[in-house]
Amino acid sequence: MTGRRIHRSSATALSVLTALIGVALLVEAVGGAGGVFSGRTLLGVLFVAAGAGRLYVELRRGPRR
């Protein structure tokens, strides 16, 4: 496995992990005592957006060798 391939794989994995952390924050905000309009909701939305945006950019780059 080349260094570039390892970098792409780890960037993709971290993008997915970031989005999943955002989803977990959203679930906690909705189910918790803070309600829907809390700081966790904003953080969750931002984490999901950052993870999804980075994943979109990574997948759009296409296959590299």
Buried (B, 14 or more C-beta within 10 A) or exposed (E): EEEEEEEBEEBBEBBBEBBEBBEEBBEBBBEEEEEEEBEBBEBBBEBBEBBBEBBEEBEEEEEEE
